Amino acid sequence: MKIFNRRVIAYAPGKCILLGEHAVVYGYPAIAVGISLYSQCRISKVDSNRIELNLIDFKKKFESNNIDNLISLLKKQFPQLARGLQIFSDLVDEQIKDISIGISSSLLSGSGLGSSASIAVAFASAFNEFYGLSLDKTKISDIAYEMEKMVHGTPSGIDNTTCTFGNIIYFKNKKFEMLRIPSDLKLLITYTGIHHRTSDAINKIRKLRENNLELIDRILSDIGFLVERAKNVIQNNELEKLGELMNINQGLLAALGVSNSVISVINQIALNNGAFGSKLTGAGLGGCVVSLGKDVLNIAKVLSDNGFQNFILDIENRGAWVEHE
Ligand code: MEV
């Protein structure tokens, strides 16, 4: 078998959607950034005649001497990884064996920060490098999208794109462009403490739309409209205006039914303490809130005093990358 590297480790950032989540599923634009929290996937050559998969955060290990068998072992609990292994077992010339795969992430799952997409991108990048497949980033992102479909049904593609390319991106209908990162942009991310499932939030909006088609389509279109505005505001480095648009977006997301009282409390604390803007990020119904402001350190302190775990993050502009050990 053509193995080019004995040991590789791939990293992929998480993502934070600044504006446009949910509407992006219906073809409207959204803006997201790669964040400085990462998932990693390490692949090493072993002489055990087996394939091992170690899910470090879950404290779970799967192994088999046959790739197809390993794929069926994973299918029920980790369908996304089963799909990834299937894709690479089709891409690699010979049978995949004699490897140990280790996956971990500093992104909390169900927190709206793209943990599953980030893991999928790290996984695809590690396999690409280990087997010398020379796939470009667009192909890595496409594979991660195929993996994501196993957990989210019909994702827009913004999560895998942002976790692959990082930076600040304007995304619409599976196409994207990179924007200029505003100077002094620090993201304050606050965790609601509520684990959510993206598919629940997507289904909630789908149902609401079925019952109120015209009304919900207007709201989705308004979100699209404000994202277009935000694109210009970002290019002009106008953070206060960006905050204002985020607040309007939060109101529209609440109208779609994906906000909740904890998100509102966090938003209020942030805004009362000088945030320019504050809104849920990702699917909603829990997960995280993103806030922008001049003095995010002070806002972070007040949120911590009120018992809310939070982090101040930078934008990750490398996207996914690979190292050899
Ligand atoms: C989830 O991170 C973002 C959603 O817009 C879903 C998607 O875009 O696939 C809620």
Residues whose N, C-alpha, C, O or C-beta is under 5 A from the ligand:
A	BS01	MEV	E21 H22 V24 V25 T154 P155 S156 G157 I158 D159 G282 A283
